[in-house]
Amino acid sequence: MIRASLNLLRALTLIAASVALAAQAIAICSNAWLYSIELMPNPRYNGTGDREYLSKHTVSGLWRLCYNDRKYQTSSHILPSLSYL
């Protein structure tokens, strides 16, 4: 019984390490691995037609920060490069 538990733990450790290594490789190689939506209070909200919160969509990666302002129909992407040196 103990032998089977140890073999299972070894297999799970190998699988978890492989998944962690793959996730780290994707994060380093890709420019779009973090997608976030931020809800900001709408200063013009008065309880009628306007939405209570405005949403800001952000896509960022290790080497680049991109955000898309979906308020405008023409998708304006701003892609500043991040200088680490």
C-alpha positions as CSV (number, residue, x, y, z in Angstrom):
1,M,0.0,0.0,0.0
2,I,2.8,2.4,0.9
3,R,4.6,1.5,-2.3
4,A,1.6,2.3,-4.4
5,S,1.2,5.7,-2.7
6,L,4.8,6.5,-3.3
7,N,4.5,5.6,-7.0
8,L,1.4,7.8,-7.3
9,L,3.1,10.7,-5.6
10,R,6.1,10.4,-7.9
11,A,3.8,10.4,-11.0
12,L,1.8,13.4,-9.7
13,T,5.1,15.3,-9.0
14,L,6.3,14.6,-12.5
15,I,3.0,15.8,-14.1
16,A,2.8,18.9,-11.9
17,A,6.4,19.8,-12.7
18,S,5.8,19.3,-16.4
19,V,2.7,21.6,-16.3
20,A,4.6,24.3,-14.4
21,L,7.4,24.2,-16.9
22,A,5.0,24.4,-19.8
23,A,3.2,27.4,-18.2
24,Q,6.5,29.2,-17.6
25,A,7.6,28.6,-21.2
26,I,4.3,30.0,-22.5
27,A,4.7,33.0,-20.2
28,I,8.2,33.8,-21.5
29,C,7.5,33.2,-25.2
30,S,4.1,34.8,-25.5
31,N,3.1,38.4,-25.4
32,A,-0.5,37.8,-24.4
33,W,-0.8,35.6,-21.4
34,L,-2.7,37.8,-18.9
35,Y,-6.2,38.9,-19.7
36,S,-8.0,41.2,-17.3
37,I,-11.1,43.3,-17.1
38,E,-11.3,46.2,-14.7
39,L,-14.6,47.8,-13.8
40,M,-14.3,51.5,-13.0
41,P,-17.1,53.7,-11.7
42,N,-18.7,55.8,-14.3
43,P,-18.5,59.5,-13.2
44,R,-21.5,60.3,-15.5
45,Y,-23.8,57.6,-14.0
46,N,-27.0,59.1,-12.7
47,G,-29.2,56.0,-12.5
48,T,-30.7,56.3,-16.0
49,G,-29.2,55.5,-19.4
50,D,-25.5,55.3,-18.7
51,R,-23.9,52.2,-17.3
52,E,-22.8,52.2,-13.6
53,Y,-19.4,50.8,-14.4
54,L,-17.1,51.3,-17.4
55,S,-14.9,48.2,-18.3
56,K,-11.3,48.4,-19.3
57,H,-9.9,45.4,-21.1
58,T,-6.2,44.8,-20.7
59,V,-4.0,42.2,-22.3
60,S,-0.4,42.0,-21.1
61,G,2.6,39.8,-21.3
62,L,6.1,39.7,-20.1
63,W,7.5,41.8,-22.9
64,R,4.6,44.0,-23.9
65,L,1.6,45.7,-22.4
66,C,-1.4,46.0,-24.6
67,Y,-4.8,47.5,-23.8
68,N,-7.9,47.8,-26.0
69,D,-10.4,50.6,-25.2
70,R,-13.6,48.9,-26.3
71,K,-15.6,52.1,-25.8
72,Y,-14.8,53.1,-29.4
73,Q,-15.9,50.9,-32.2
74,T,-12.5,51.3,-34.0
75,S,-10.3,49.0,-32.0
76,S,-7.4,51.2,-30.8
77,H,-4.6,49.0,-29.6
78,I,-1.8,50.7,-27.8
79,L,1.3,48.5,-27.7
80,P,4.2,50.1,-25.8
81,S,7.3,48.0,-25.5
82,L,8.6,47.5,-22.0
83,S,12.3,48.2,-21.6
84,Y,13.9,46.1,-18.9
85,L,17.5,47.3,-19.5
